[in-house]
Amino acid sequence: MKLVPTPLAGAYVVELEPLRDERGFFARTYDAAQFEAAGLDARIAQCNTSFNAVAGTLRGLHYQAEPHGEGKLVRCTRGAVWDVAVDLRPDSPTYCAWFGVELRAGGADSYYIPAGLAHGFLTLEADSEVHYQMTYHYVPDAARGVRWDDPAFGIRWPGAPVTIADRDATYPDFVR
């Protein structure tokens, strides 16, 4: 696997390097030593799956407040999603910047999002499923979010959401 830097400090697209033969392919999707060598949080505290029946489902943008910040390694295992992270770390050189990547089942990419970035996605196909490896366990009192269409970020989504939770649609404007 190869860690490819994104424009967001500490966020990477993880490209697989599949070994192919007549059976298909084999590829490493995670390597703690490689993550640590790159200065990334290599802990895996929790794994989650999100299933989304409808194309145009938007989830996010979510994060956990410190000291419960969580990094995420995100992979689409079914369907396709437009996956986005926004840097909410005030001391970061990429503060309030965003980066999105299309993740597809059968594709060779994952998205590593460090703690301090908000994360969300829009499903591009019905019956899309996303698998997350988290660096910290879920703490309900630390759960936070920012609005998907907040003008403070100017995220260019590939379409408007068809399905979105009230909580995600009504986060207040972000204040820098």
DOGURO-637725 format. One record per residue (C-alpha): residue in three letters; y, x, z. Coordinates in pm, whole numbers, plus 50000, padded with zeros to 5 digits. Example, Ala and Ser with C-alpha at 12.3 -4.5 7.8 and 13.67 -1.06 7.14 Angstrom:
2
kolnu residuo: ALA, yy: 49550, xx: 51230, zz: 50780
kolnu residuo: SER, yy: 49894, xx: 51367, zz: 50714
This chain:
176
kolnu residuo: MET, yy: 50000, xx: 50000, zz: 50000
kolnu residuo: LYS, yy: 50355, xx: 50105, zz: 49938
kolnu residuo: LEU, yy: 50663, xx: 50023, zz: 50152
kolnu residuo: VAL, yy: 50954, xx: 49949, zz: 49918
kolnu residuo: PRO, yy: 51298, xx: 49931, zz: 50087
kolnu residuo: THR, yy: 51510, xx: 49621, zz: 50026
kolnu residuo: PRO, yy: 51891, xx: 49607, zz: 50047
kolnu residuo: LEU, yy: 51853, xx: 49497, zz: 50412
kolnu residuo: ALA, yy: 51827, xx: 49779, zz: 50666
kolnu residuo: GLY, yy: 51469, xx: 49800, zz: 50793
kolnu residuo: ALA, yy: 51328, xx: 49525, zz: 50568
kolnu residuo: TYR, yy: 51061, xx: 49614, zz: 50313
kolnu residuo: VAL, yy: 50858, xx: 49460, zz: 50036
kolnu residuo: VAL, yy: 50499, xx: 49571, zz: 50096
kolnu residuo: GLU, yy: 50334, xx: 49631, zz: 49759
kolnu residuo: LEU, yy: 49959, xx: 49645, zz: 49746
kolnu residuo: GLU, yy: 49785, xx: 49916, zz: 49553
kolnu residuo: PRO, yy: 49464, xx: 49736, zz: 49454
kolnu residuo: LEU, yy: 49145, xx: 49921, zz: 49370
kolnu residuo: ARG, yy: 48995, xx: 49716, zz: 49088
kolnu residuo: ASP, yy: 48641, xx: 49691, zz: 48957
kolnu residuo: GLU, yy: 48411, xx: 49427, zz: 48805
kolnu residuo: ARG, yy: 48413, xx: 49229, zz: 49132
kolnu residuo: GLY, yy: 48790, xx: 49197, zz: 49151
kolnu residuo: PHE, yy: 48996, xx: 49420, zz: 49379
kolnu residuo: PHE, yy: 49026, xx: 49558, zz: 49730
kolnu residuo: ALA, yy: 49361, xx: 49645, zz: 49889
kolnu residuo: ARG, yy: 49504, xx: 49735, zz: 50227
kolnu residuo: THR, yy: 49761, xx: 49476, zz: 50339
kolnu residuo: TYR, yy: 49862, xx: 49642, zz: 50666
kolnu residuo: ASP, yy: 49841, xx: 49993, zz: 50813
kolnu residuo: ALA, yy: 49985, xx: 50049, zz: 51162
kolnu residuo: ALA, yy: 50010, xx: 50426, zz: 51115
kolnu residuo: GLN, yy: 50203, xx: 50386, zz: 50789
kolnu residuo: PHE, yy: 50438, xx: 50131, zz: 50948
kolnu residuo: GLU, yy: 50498, xx: 50361, zz: 51248
kolnu residuo: ALA, yy: 50562, xx: 50660, zz: 51018
kolnu residuo: ALA, yy: 50834, xx: 50453, zz: 50847
kolnu residuo: GLY, yy: 50991, xx: 50368, zz: 51185
kolnu residuo: LEU, yy: 50876, xx: 50004, zz: 51177
kolnu residuo: ASP, yy: 50741, xx: 49802, zz: 51468
kolnu residuo: ALA, yy: 50365, xx: 49808, zz: 51407
kolnu residuo: ARG, yy: 50261, xx: 49572, zz: 51689
kolnu residuo: ILE, yy: 50073, xx: 49255, zz: 51598
kolnu residuo: ALA, yy: 50116, xx: 49011, zz: 51885
kolnu residuo: GLN, yy: 50048, xx: 48684, zz: 51704
kolnu residuo: CYS, yy: 49943, xx: 48549, zz: 51363
kolnu residuo: ASN, yy: 50058, xx: 48213, zz: 51223
kolnu residuo: THR, yy: 49998, xx: 48001, zz: 50914
kolnu residuo: SER, yy: 50233, xx: 47746, zz: 50762
kolnu residuo: PHE, yy: 50098, xx: 47486, zz: 50517
kolnu residuo: ASN, yy: 50348, xx: 47294, zz: 50306
kolnu residuo: ALA, yy: 50226, xx: 47000, zz: 50100
kolnu residuo: VAL, yy: 50541, xx: 46942, zz: 49894
kolnu residuo: ALA, yy: 50716, xx: 47174, zz: 49649
kolnu residuo: GLY, yy: 51077, xx: 47213, zz: 49763
kolnu residuo: THR, yy: 50993, xx: 47230, zz: 50134
kolnu residuo: LEU, yy: 51240, xx: 47451, zz: 50318
kolnu residuo: ARG, yy: 51156, xx: 47613, zz: 50651
kolnu residuo: GLY, yy: 51416, xx: 47816, zz: 50838
kolnu residuo: LEU, yy: 51618, xx: 48013, zz: 50883
kolnu residuo: HIS, yy: 51458, xx: 48107, zz: 51218
kolnu residuo: TYR, yy: 51464, xx: 48399, zz: 51461
kolnu residuo: GLN, yy: 51412, xx: 48471, zz: 51829
kolnu residuo: ALA, yy: 51694, xx: 48592, zz: 52055
kolnu residuo: GLU, yy: 51658, xx: 48926, zz: 52232
kolnu residuo: PRO, yy: 51481, xx: 49045, zz: 52432
kolnu residuo: HIS, yy: 51217, xx: 48843, zz: 52246
kolnu residuo: GLY, yy: 51307, xx: 48951, zz: 51892
kolnu residuo: GLU, yy: 51016, xx: 48939, zz: 51653
kolnu residuo: GLY, yy: 50943, xx: 49122, zz: 51333
kolnu residuo: LYS, yy: 50735, xx: 48944, zz: 51071
kolnu residuo: LEU, yy: 50501, xx: 49052, zz: 50793
kolnu residuo: VAL, yy: 50492, xx: 48751, zz: 50559
kolnu residuo: ARG, yy: 50238, xx: 48689, zz: 50281
kolnu residuo: CYS, yy: 50185, xx: 48384, zz: 50061
kolnu residuo: THR, yy: 49814, xx: 48297, zz: 50059
kolnu residuo: ARG, yy: 49835, xx: 47980, zz: 49849
kolnu residuo: GLY, yy: 50099, xx: 47855, zz: 49603
kolnu residuo: ALA, yy: 50436, xx: 48029, zz: 49586
kolnu residuo: VAL, yy: 50753, xx: 48060, zz: 49797
kolnu residuo: TRP, yy: 51103, xx: 48205, zz: 49771
kolnu residuo: ASP, yy: 51117, xx: 48405, zz: 50096
kolnu residuo: VAL, yy: 51456, xx: 48499, zz: 50245
kolnu residuo: ALA, yy: 51583, xx: 48710, zz: 50535
kolnu residuo: VAL, yy: 51940, xx: 48735, zz: 50669
kolnu residuo: ASP, yy: 52053, xx: 49031, zz: 50882
kolnu residuo: LEU, yy: 52202, xx: 48899, zz: 51209
kolnu residuo: ARG, yy: 52229, xx: 49239, zz: 51384
kolnu residuo: PRO, yy: 52603, xx: 49296, zz: 51448
kolnu residuo: ASP, yy: 52563, xx: 49676, zz: 51453
kolnu residuo: SER, yy: 52365, xx: 49686, zz: 51126
kolnu residuo: PRO, yy: 52519, xx: 49823, zz: 50806
kolnu residuo: THR, yy: 52381, xx: 49512, zz: 50630
kolnu residuo: TYR, yy: 52511, xx: 49257, zz: 50885
kolnu residuo: CYS, yy: 52521, xx: 48905, zz: 50734
kolnu residuo: ALA, yy: 52362, xx: 49022, zz: 50407
kolnu residuo: TRP, yy: 52053, xx: 48846, zz: 50272
kolnu residuo: PHE, yy: 51761, xx: 48936, zz: 50050
kolnu residuo: GLY, yy: 51503, xx: 48709, zz: 49889
kolnu residuo: VAL, yy: 51174, xx: 48774, zz: 49716
kolnu residuo: GLU, yy: 50922, xx: 48549, zz: 49543
kolnu residuo: LEU, yy: 50581, xx: 48566, zz: 49707
kolnu residuo: ARG, yy: 50278, xx: 48419, zz: 49526
kolnu residuo: ALA, yy: 49914, xx: 48368, zz: 49616
kolnu residuo: GLY, yy: 49713, xx: 48634, zz: 49441
kolnu residuo: GLY, yy: 50027, xx: 48845, zz: 49416
kolnu residuo: ALA, yy: 50042, xx: 49193, zz: 49552
kolnu residuo: ASP, yy: 50349, xx: 49167, zz: 49775
kolnu residuo: SER, yy: 50432, xx: 49087, zz: 50135
kolnu residuo: TYR, yy: 50773, xx: 49093, zz: 50303
kolnu residuo: TYR, yy: 50831, xx: 49288, zz: 50625
kolnu residuo: ILE, yy: 51129, xx: 49145, zz: 50817
kolnu residuo: PRO, yy: 51235, xx: 49335, zz: 51131
kolnu residuo: ALA, yy: 51351, xx: 49175, zz: 51456
kolnu residuo: GLY, yy: 51713, xx: 49060, zz: 51442
kolnu residuo: LEU, yy: 51685, xx: 48903, zz: 51097
kolnu residuo: ALA, yy: 51658, xx: 48528, zz: 51041
kolnu residuo: HIS, yy: 51375, xx: 48420, zz: 50811
kolnu residuo: GLY, yy: 51303, xx: 48117, zz: 50597
kolnu residuo: PHE, yy: 51146, xx: 48012, zz: 50271
kolnu residuo: LEU, yy: 51150, xx: 47742, zz: 50003
kolnu residuo: THR, yy: 50817, xx: 47640, zz: 49854
kolnu residuo: LEU, yy: 50806, xx: 47671, zz: 49476
kolnu residuo: GLU, yy: 50474, xx: 47488, zz: 49441
kolnu residuo: ALA, yy: 50297, xx: 47205, zz: 49621
kolnu residuo: ASP, yy: 50027, xx: 47300, zz: 49871
kolnu residuo: SER, yy: 50181, xx: 47639, zz: 49951
kolnu residuo: GLU, yy: 50060, xx: 47833, zz: 50251
kolnu residuo: VAL, yy: 50224, xx: 48129, zz: 50424
kolnu residuo: HIS, yy: 50057, xx: 48371, zz: 50667
kolnu residuo: TYR, yy: 50269, xx: 48560, zz: 50922
kolnu residuo: GLN, yy: 50183, xx: 48859, zz: 51139
kolnu residuo: MET, yy: 50434, xx: 48869, zz: 51425
kolnu residuo: THR, yy: 50539, xx: 49165, zz: 51642
kolnu residuo: TYR, yy: 50615, xx: 48941, zz: 51942
kolnu residuo: HIS, yy: 50471, xx: 48616, zz: 52075
kolnu residuo: TYR, yy: 50658, xx: 48286, zz: 52040
kolnu residuo: VAL, yy: 50902, xx: 48213, zz: 52324
kolnu residuo: PRO, yy: 51036, xx: 47855, zz: 52288
kolnu residuo: ASP, yy: 51353, xx: 47922, zz: 52493
kolnu residuo: ALA, yy: 51440, xx: 48216, zz: 52266
kolnu residuo: ALA, yy: 51398, xx: 48020, zz: 51939
kolnu residuo: ARG, yy: 51717, xx: 48012, zz: 51732
kolnu residuo: GLY, yy: 51823, xx: 47939, zz: 51378
kolnu residuo: VAL, yy: 52099, xx: 47947, zz: 51121
kolnu residuo: ARG, yy: 52155, xx: 47694, zz: 50846
kolnu residuo: TRP, yy: 51989, xx: 47760, zz: 50511
kolnu residuo: ASP, yy: 52310, xx: 47682, zz: 50316
kolnu residuo: ASP, yy: 52565, xx: 47837, zz: 50553
kolnu residuo: PRO, yy: 52860, xx: 47969, zz: 50347
kolnu residuo: ALA, yy: 52875, xx: 48275, zz: 50577
kolnu residuo: PHE, yy: 52569, xx: 48409, zz: 50393
kolnu residuo: GLY, yy: 52596, xx: 48266, zz: 50039
kolnu residuo: ILE, yy: 52220, xx: 48261, zz: 49982
kolnu residuo: ARG, yy: 52125, xx: 48178, zz: 49624
kolnu residuo: TRP, yy: 51820, xx: 47954, zz: 49654
kolnu residuo: PRO, yy: 51620, xx: 47868, zz: 49339
kolnu residuo: GLY, yy: 51673, xx: 47496, zz: 49411
kolnu residuo: ALA, yy: 51779, xx: 47245, zz: 49673
kolnu residuo: PRO, yy: 51525, xx: 47147, zz: 49938
kolnu residuo: VAL, yy: 51335, xx: 46822, zz: 49897
kolnu residuo: THR, yy: 51189, xx: 46835, zz: 50248
kolnu residuo: ILE, yy: 51361, xx: 46997, zz: 50546
kolnu residuo: ALA, yy: 51341, xx: 46937, zz: 50921
kolnu residuo: ASP, yy: 51652, xx: 46787, zz: 51083
kolnu residuo: ARG, yy: 51674, xx: 47090, zz: 51310
kolnu residuo: ASP, yy: 51689, xx: 47329, zz: 51012
kolnu residuo: ALA, yy: 51941, xx: 47114, zz: 50823
kolnu residuo: THR, yy: 52185, xx: 47079, zz: 51112
kolnu residuo: TYR, yy: 52230, xx: 47425, zz: 51262
kolnu residuo: PRO, yy: 52604, xx: 47486, zz: 51315
kolnu residuo: ASP, yy: 52810, xx: 47724, zz: 51099
kolnu residuo: PHE, yy: 52744, xx: 48088, zz: 51180
kolnu residuo: VAL, yy: 53037, xx: 48266, zz: 51343
kolnu residuo: ARG, yy: 53071, xx: 48638, zz: 51276
